[in-house]
Amino acid sequence: MISNTSLHRVFSRTTCRRSIGLALGATIGFLLHGSFAWALQVSGLESPHSFLADPATNSYFISNINGETEARDNNGFITKLSDDGRITAFKFIEGGRGDVILHAPKGMAVVDQVLYVTDLDTLRAFDKTTGKPLATVVLPRPTIANSPQSLVDVAADGQGHLYLADQLGNAIYRLDLTPALTLSLYVSGNHLAGPSGVAVHPKTGHVVVVSYDSGKIFDITPEGTLTELVSNGFFTARFQNLSGVDFDRWGSMYVADATKGKIWRMMPNKKFQVIAEYLPSPTDLGIDRVNHLILVPYQDSNAAEVNGLESPNASSSDRAKRTLADYGFVEPLKSEKKGSPAK
């Protein structure tokens, strides 16, 4: 375990080859396959769903549902961390404080100065520096009365568009950011099987969606053509309930399986490998592409982790001999709920 004074190395020196597994308890943690370098744990959260890096400011955001996942209780909040892993504002944005409405925040994306957060049937926009509410976009009412809707993730393509995943409504929406916020239906249908995570491939610009109900992964072109990229075989069930997806700078894809407690990596050559398992319900993971870090929230365990990822050309001969720390037998680092809230 590393101390607070050493945490900056987690975010700035990710070429280390020593793998350290952090535990959420004495016997729960990462079972690593030589894919992670250093690690940092954030505990004391409240049903964290998404973990996002903002490279422009060297800061990080964690969305906290803080209650039932579909409750309109206006007590959700966003935690903000500095570049060295310190919590600078535990409740940086908080539902019910001032004019902020935030029920059950889940997916997040940053575009320029704006932090976008999915919240039930609404996308909310906040100033990422001050936390001030800027705008809201509400999903159109479903054609069938009382049909459920639940926005669980959002991703930006860097071209002025956001893509939103409506898990309960089996739909993907596209939001044009300019010249005005304009929402349109992108792809929909029961074949999406509960889209629970969305990301944009950094090289192709295609939208990738993972399903919660069937463990499928879809590829969608900018024009809206959908292809089933990966699915479970008839005799094998690699995935169960996928809950998050993101890419590193080289185009490798990372997906989290909430039920099986695994994180998979798919290389550009389409080969899969488990890089972590025996995890307590990982949800909407994120990748810090600048520092090559994987950010994993554990919604049911009120904690999150940051781990350094090896580059694709990392040599296995550089890896240190495994210790008990690789299997989670370490005392978790307690993060204090401190830091002034945004004004």
Secondary structure per residue as TSV (DSSP state, phi and psi in degrees):
chain	resnum	aa	ss	phi	psi
A	1	M	-	360.0	142.7
A	2	I	-	-108.0	154.3
A	3	S	-	-86.6	170.5
A	4	N	G	-60.6	-35.4
A	5	T	G	-69.7	-14.5
A	6	S	G	-102.4	-0.9
A	7	L	T	-66.8	-24.0
A	8	H	H	-60.9	-28.7
A	9	R	H	-68.1	-24.7
A	10	V	H	-61.1	-40.3
A	11	F	H	-93.0	-19.1
A	12	S	H	-112.8	-20.5
A	13	R	-	-125.2	90.0
A	14	T	-	-105.4	18.0
A	15	T	-	-95.5	2.0
A	16	C	-	-61.9	149.5
A	17	R	-	-106.8	-3.2
A	18	R	-	-79.9	127.5
A	19	S	-	-97.3	128.5
A	20	I	-	-124.4	121.0
A	21	G	-	-93.5	129.0
A	22	L	-	-97.5	141.2
A	23	A	B	-107.8	149.6
A	24	L	S	-92.9	-5.4
A	25	G	S	-162.4	-173.8
A	26	A	S	-67.1	-26.5
A	27	T	S	-127.8	14.6
A	28	I	-	-119.2	128.9
A	29	G	B	178.3	-171.1
A	30	F	-	-70.4	134.9
A	31	L	-	-105.5	104.1
A	32	L	-	-92.1	155.4
A	33	H	-	-122.7	44.6
A	34	G	S	71.6	19.1
A	35	S	-	-101.1	-15.5
A	36	F	E	-110.3	155.7
A	37	A	E	-105.1	-111.1
A	38	W	E	-82.6	169.3
A	39	A	E	-144.7	154.1
A	40	L	E	-141.3	139.4
A	41	Q	E	-116.2	141.4
A	42	V	E	-118.3	119.2
A	43	S	E	-118.1	174.0
A	44	G	S	80.2	17.2
A	45	L	-	-81.7	180.0
A	46	E	S	-129.1	91.9
A	47	S	S	53.0	59.7
A	48	P	E	-68.9	134.6
A	49	H	E	-111.1	-40.7
A	50	S	E	-131.9	147.7
A	51	F	E	-131.8	117.7
A	52	L	E	-127.0	138.3
A	53	A	E	-98.5	142.4
A	54	D	E	-119.3	88.8
A	55	P	T	-58.8	-27.6
A	56	A	T	-63.6	-30.4
A	57	T	T	-117.0	3.9
A	58	N	T	54.1	42.6
A	59	S	E	-129.4	171.7
A	60	Y	E	-137.9	149.7
A	61	F	E	-127.5	141.0
A	62	I	E	-126.8	125.5
A	63	S	E	-86.4	135.5
A	64	N	E	-119.0	116.9
A	65	I	-	-68.3	-42.0
A	66	N	-	56.6	56.8
A	67	G	S	141.5	-154.6
A	68	E	-	-70.0	143.6
A	69	T	T	-67.1	-21.8
A	70	E	T	-120.6	16.8
A	71	A	-	-85.4	137.2
A	72	R	-	-91.3	68.0
A	73	D	-	-103.8	-5.3
A	74	N	S	53.2	40.7
A	75	N	-	-127.3	14.5
A	76	G	-	-72.1	159.8
A	77	F	E	-154.3	164.6
A	78	I	E	-115.9	127.7
A	79	T	E	-95.7	138.8
A	80	K	E	-116.3	135.6
A	81	L	E	-122.1	152.3
A	82	S	-	-85.2	-179.5
A	83	D	T	-69.4	-16.4
A	84	D	T	-103.2	13.2
A	85	G	S	89.9	2.4
A	86	R	-	-79.3	142.1
A	87	I	E	-77.4	111.7
A	88	T	E	-87.7	-27.5
A	89	A	E	-152.4	106.3
A	90	F	E	-61.2	-42.4
A	91	K	E	-118.5	70.6
A	92	F	E	-62.0	-45.9
A	93	I	E	-123.4	126.3
A	94	E	E	-134.2	124.9
A	95	G	T	-61.4	135.9
A	96	G	T	91.0	-6.6
A	97	R	S	-101.4	121.3
A	98	G	T	66.0	-133.0
A	99	D	T	-101.6	20.3
A	100	V	-	-83.0	129.8
A	101	I	-	-114.2	124.1
A	102	L	-	-157.0	104.7
A	103	H	S	-86.8	-66.0
A	104	A	S	-139.3	73.9
A	105	P	E	-64.1	136.1
A	106	K	E	-126.1	-95.9
A	107	G	E	-72.4	153.6
A	108	M	E	-141.0	154.7
A	109	A	E	-151.7	148.1
A	110	V	E	-115.5	130.9
A	111	V	E	-131.3	113.9
A	112	D	T	56.1	-116.4
A	113	Q	T	-95.8	4.8
A	114	V	E	-113.2	133.6
A	115	L	E	-101.8	118.9
A	116	Y	E	-99.3	136.0
A	117	V	E	-133.6	128.8
A	118	T	E	-82.0	137.2
A	119	D	E	-146.0	93.6
A	120	L	B	59.3	-108.9
A	121	D	T	-102.6	17.4
A	122	T	E	-133.8	141.4
A	123	L	E	-101.6	125.0
A	124	R	E	-111.7	141.3
A	125	A	E	-115.8	133.6
A	126	F	E	-130.9	152.1
A	127	D	E	-69.1	123.4
A	128	K	T	-72.4	-13.7
A	129	T	T	-94.0	-42.6
A	130	T	T	-102.1	-19.8
A	131	G	-	81.8	4.7
A	132	K	-	-69.0	134.2
A	133	P	E	-64.0	137.9
A	134	L	E	-117.0	-39.6
A	135	A	E	-164.1	162.1
A	136	T	E	-136.8	144.4
A	137	V	E	-129.0	120.3
A	138	V	E	-101.9	138.7
A	139	L	-	-62.2	146.3
A	140	P	-	-64.3	146.9
A	141	R	-	-62.6	138.8
A	142	P	-	-65.1	149.7
A	143	T	S	-68.3	-29.4
A	144	I	S	-95.1	124.2
A	145	A	T	-57.9	138.8
A	146	N	T	66.6	15.4
A	147	S	-	-70.3	134.3
A	148	P	-	-72.8	152.0
A	149	Q	-	-137.8	142.4
A	150	S	-	-159.0	102.8
A	151	L	E	-75.7	122.6
A	152	V	E	-117.0	-14.4
A	153	D	E	-156.7	159.5
A	154	V	E	-150.1	143.7
A	155	A	E	-140.7	145.1
A	156	A	E	-103.4	144.8
A	157	D	-	-100.8	0.2
A	158	G	S	75.8	3.3
A	159	Q	S	-119.1	19.7
A	160	G	S	90.4	19.2
A	161	H	E	-130.9	148.4
A	162	L	E	-117.3	148.0
A	163	Y	E	-120.3	127.7
A	164	L	E	-115.7	134.9
A	165	A	E	-102.7	119.3
A	166	D	E	-102.3	99.8
A	167	Q	T	-66.0	-49.5
A	168	L	T	-74.4	-27.3
A	169	G	T	-90.7	0.3
A	170	N	T	48.6	57.1
A	171	A	E	-148.5	151.0
A	172	I	E	-119.3	127.5
A	173	Y	E	-109.3	153.8
A	174	R	E	-117.0	133.1
A	175	L	E	-114.0	117.4
A	176	D	E	-83.1	127.1
A	177	L	-	-84.9	-23.7
A	178	T	S	-133.7	151.1
A	179	P	S	-73.6	-16.8
A	180	A	S	-142.4	158.6
A	181	L	-	-65.3	114.2
A	182	T	E	-130.3	119.4
A	183	L	E	-100.1	136.1
A	184	S	E	-142.5	152.0
A	185	L	E	-74.5	128.5
A	186	Y	E	-98.6	-57.1
A	187	V	E	-145.3	143.0
A	188	S	E	-150.9	164.0
A	189	G	S	138.3	155.6
A	190	N	G	-64.2	-20.1
A	191	H	G	-65.4	-18.1
A	192	L	G	-70.8	-20.0
A	193	A	-	52.8	48.3
A	194	G	S	76.5	65.6
A	195	P	E	-62.2	116.9
A	196	S	E	-114.7	-6.3
A	197	G	E	-153.5	144.1
A	198	V	E	-141.0	140.6
A	199	A	E	-148.8	160.8
A	200	V	E	-112.6	126.2
A	201	H	-	-63.7	125.5
A	202	P	T	-67.7	-17.5
A	203	K	T	-102.6	-41.4
A	204	T	T	-94.0	-22.9
A	205	G	-	78.7	2.1
A	206	H	-	-74.2	152.1
A	207	V	E	-91.3	131.3
A	208	V	E	-114.6	131.9
A	209	V	E	-126.0	135.6
A	210	V	E	-109.8	146.8
A	211	S	E	-106.2	142.7
A	212	Y	T	-83.9	-37.0
A	213	D	T	-76.9	-32.8
A	214	S	T	-123.5	-4.2
A	215	G	-	68.9	30.2
A	216	K	-	-96.4	157.1
A	217	I	E	-125.2	127.7
A	218	F	E	-114.1	148.2
A	219	D	E	-114.7	131.4
A	220	I	E	-127.0	126.2
A	221	T	-	-73.2	163.8
A	222	P	T	-57.0	-24.5
A	223	E	T	-84.0	-8.3
A	224	G	-	100.1	10.9
A	225	T	-	-79.7	122.7
A	226	L	E	-100.9	135.4
A	227	T	E	-130.0	138.1
A	228	E	E	-78.5	109.0
A	229	L	E	-78.8	-45.1
A	230	V	E	-145.2	142.0
A	231	S	-	-150.0	163.8
A	232	N	-	-70.6	144.9
A	233	G	-	-79.5	171.6
A	234	F	S	-65.3	-38.2
A	235	F	S	-102.2	-10.7
A	236	T	-	-126.7	145.2
A	237	A	-	-127.4	85.2
A	238	R	-	-64.5	-45.1
A	239	F	-	-110.7	156.1
A	240	Q	S	-121.1	-75.5
A	241	N	-	-124.6	92.6
A	242	L	E	-74.4	140.0
A	243	S	E	-134.7	2.8
A	244	G	E	-169.1	152.1
A	245	V	E	-153.8	143.7
A	246	D	E	-161.8	171.8
A	247	F	E	-125.6	149.5
A	248	D	-	-91.0	179.6
A	249	R	T	-68.7	-18.3
A	250	W	T	-91.4	-2.5
A	251	G	S	94.0	7.1
A	252	S	-	-75.9	140.3
A	253	M	E	-103.4	140.0
A	254	Y	E	-120.6	131.2
A	255	V	E	-129.8	145.6
A	256	A	E	-108.7	132.7
A	257	D	E	-106.0	106.2
A	258	A	T	-65.3	-37.2
A	259	T	T	-81.0	-43.2
A	260	K	T	-81.6	-10.6
A	261	G	T	67.2	37.7
A	262	K	E	-123.8	154.4
A	263	I	E	-119.7	125.4
A	264	W	E	-106.5	149.0
A	265	R	E	-121.2	130.7
A	266	M	E	-109.3	117.6
A	267	M	-	-72.5	163.0
A	268	P	T	-56.3	-22.7
A	269	N	T	-85.3	10.6
A	270	K	S	74.0	9.9
A	271	K	-	-84.1	136.1
A	272	F	E	-101.8	148.1
A	273	Q	E	-148.5	143.2
A	274	V	E	-82.2	121.9
A	275	I	E	-103.9	-11.1
A	276	A	E	-159.4	144.3
A	277	E	-	-149.1	175.9
A	278	Y	S	60.1	39.5
A	279	L	-	-96.0	147.3
A	280	P	S	-84.5	84.5
A	281	S	-	56.6	64.7
A	282	P	B	-66.5	140.6
A	283	T	-	-115.3	-124.7
A	284	D	B	-79.5	84.9
A	285	L	-	-67.6	159.8
A	286	G	E	-134.1	159.9
A	287	I	E	-121.5	126.7
A	288	D	E	-87.4	100.8
A	289	R	T	-73.8	-22.8
A	290	V	T	-72.7	-49.0
A	291	N	T	-96.0	-1.0
A	292	H	T	55.6	62.3
A	293	L	E	-123.4	149.0
A	294	I	E	-107.9	133.6
A	295	L	E	-116.5	116.8
A	296	V	E	-124.1	115.8
A	297	P	E	-90.2	148.2
A	298	Y	E	-119.6	95.9
A	299	Q	G	-61.5	-40.9
A	300	D	G	-80.2	-12.7
A	301	S	G	-112.2	3.9
A	302	N	T	55.2	42.5
A	303	A	E	-149.7	170.3
A	304	A	E	-150.1	159.6
A	305	E	E	-133.6	150.8
A	306	V	E	-119.9	130.7
A	307	N	E	-133.2	141.6
A	308	G	E	-77.6	138.5
A	309	L	E	-103.3	144.0
A	310	E	-	-74.2	150.0
A	311	S	-	-75.2	159.6
A	312	P	T	-59.3	-25.9
A	313	N	T	-95.9	14.4
A	314	A	-	-65.7	135.9
A	315	S	-	-89.8	132.7
A	316	S	G	-65.7	-20.9
A	317	S	G	-71.1	-15.7
A	318	D	G	-83.1	-8.5
A	319	R	-	-77.4	138.6
A	320	A	-	-75.1	160.3
A	321	K	-	-62.7	142.1
A	322	R	-	-69.0	150.1
A	323	T	-	-127.9	178.8
A	324	L	G	-62.5	-23.5
A	325	A	G	-62.1	-28.4
A	326	D	G	-65.1	-18.2
A	327	Y	G	-111.3	16.6
A	328	G	T	89.0	6.8
A	329	F	-	-87.5	66.0
A	330	V	S	-141.4	156.7
A	331	E	-	-80.2	127.7
A	332	P	-	-66.4	147.6
A	333	L	-	-81.5	124.9
A	334	K	-	-85.5	125.9
A	335	S	-	-100.3	127.3
A	336	E	-	-79.6	144.9
A	337	K	-	-80.7	77.4
A	338	K	-	-130.6	173.6
A	339	G	S	111.2	137.3
A	340	S	-	-74.9	136.7
A	341	P	-	-68.0	157.3
A	342	A	-	-66.4	146.7
A	343	K	-	-100.3	360.0
